[in-house]
Amino acid sequence: MELRRDPDRRPALLAGERVVRVEAVPLPARLTRPAVLPALRRFLGPDDRPVNAAGLPAGVDPARAHGELRLFEALFSRDALIVAETVDPWHPALTRNTVVRLARLQGRTLHREREEEPGRIPHEVRVPEDPVARRLTAASGWAWPYYGSVDATCLWLSAAVRCATREPALLGTAIRGLDGRERSLAGCAAAGTRWLVGRLEASRHTLLESRPMFGTSIENQVWKDSWDAYSHADGTLATVGGVASVEVQGLAYDALIAVASLPELDGAPSAARLIDLAAQVRRRVLGSCWIQDSSVSGGGFVALGTDQDDAGRPRPLAVLASNMGHLLLSGILDAPETAALRERVVEALFDPSLFCAAGFRTLARRERRFRTTGYHTGSSWPWDSYRIACGLARAGYPRLAALVRERIVRACAAAGCFPEFLAVDDADRLIVTDRVIEVVDATGRGNRIEQPPQLMQAWTVAAVAAAKRQHARRPPNPATGDHEQRILHALDAPLRR
């Protein structure tokens, strides 16, 4: 697999944009093929190690790399929970430790600058002395921990139920919160469930929406959290304050069903209410998000999500993106009547505009806001592709799942690191970006349209480790159905390898 190093490639500019800053970021001159197990062990140490003023484990030298490559050395709940889920089959203690640690940080009160709400799991945890925390506070007014996420609480609830199913006594564990008061883990789960139910019932459309509390908070409070990540087919940005990302609805559905499976938690809504609410979320997704489009493989696709028009009516964000693939890992598409929809989602995922050498692009090449190196608008994230591969296997597509996993492993090996994301050009060559490019648009709003990936990212390491483990254990020629065979034959020859 070819790795492209081309410092002269031109940035993709949208109408009205002009470049205001270009900075080269020195990457290691020669990256070496990564060893996955030593890298994974860096993230699986005991959780009681001392930390320095930057919130990093003691002994980590913050001067070892360019600052651009050390931006995210902090606790991010979404990342931590996804890493834990990925390695859970052979390292369940990480899930347990992550659930307990985040329960201690769970919101206990209302606080605007933190976006804290009772029951909410934080998005980003830093100490105030962290230089990145200082910069974010000065620029955006954030306080710490910062709770601006809507998916972390769903992931945490599902993880907590997974742990409690294995170890029922865990629900009685005493958790001391940030306010100094203790409650059981069951009480934390009840609080998280109340937060989720409250958010869904406050929505006119029974969808879990990003609703930032103030103007400088994260607009899209999901994993694709760039302000330009959500748009309509004509390139118009989604309306801030009511974006419901489609994969988050799957996470919300799964969390509701998971909590409903537990013995009733004191202070939590009843199981019947949770199941009914999950059914409402499912109906909304099925009724609002399918986009008929004969130009896409399968005849259409599931929208990136929805926003709202001026009258508050939901509008599908009719762009082809990787998010729909996450629904294959959710129970939201498990009903017999959604079998045909699942098949069409799988076909759409392998549309040549979306599937690439590294797995799946975050946004398809055909879309107006696509940029080859766009952070959430065209690049390929190994963990995202891995999660979709898990969904493909779950939906009965073992060879397609294996194909995606192999691409993830080969791409990271070619890059010589465990990158946050990779870019793939029109010739299907990998790019590890080594520069920062910032632009302003016609309205004067600035945007970083290119940046280097973090070279050691926990959820990438976990994805590669899990992919290698699954490859070693799978049959040499896994069984395949007629639909999977048709998709494989329809792929261009290079994409079948």
Secondary structure, DSSP 8 states (H G I E B T S, - for coil): --EE--TT------TT-EEEEEEE----SS-----HHHHHHHHSS-TT--B-TTSSBTT--TTSS-GGGGTT-SEEHHHHHHHHHHHTTT-HHHHHHHHHHHHHHS--S-BTTTTB-TT---SEE--TTSHHHHHHHHHH---SSB---SSHHHHHHHHHHHHHHH-GGGGG-EEE-TTS-EEEHHHHHHHHHHHHHHHHHHSTTS---B--SSTTS-SS-SSS-STTS-B-TTS-B--TT-BEEHHHHHHHHHHHHHHHTSS--TTS--HHHHHHHHHHHHHHHHHH-EEE-TTSGGGEEE-SEEEE-TTS-EEE----BGGGGGGGGSGGG-SGGGHHHHHHHHHHHT-TTTEETTEE-SB-TTSTT--TT-TTTT-B-HHHHHHHHHHHHHTT-HHHHHHHHHHHHHHHHHHTSB-S-BEE-TTS-EE---EEEEEE-TTS-EEEEE----SB-HHHHHHHHHHHHHHHHS-SS----HHHHHHHHHS-HHHH-
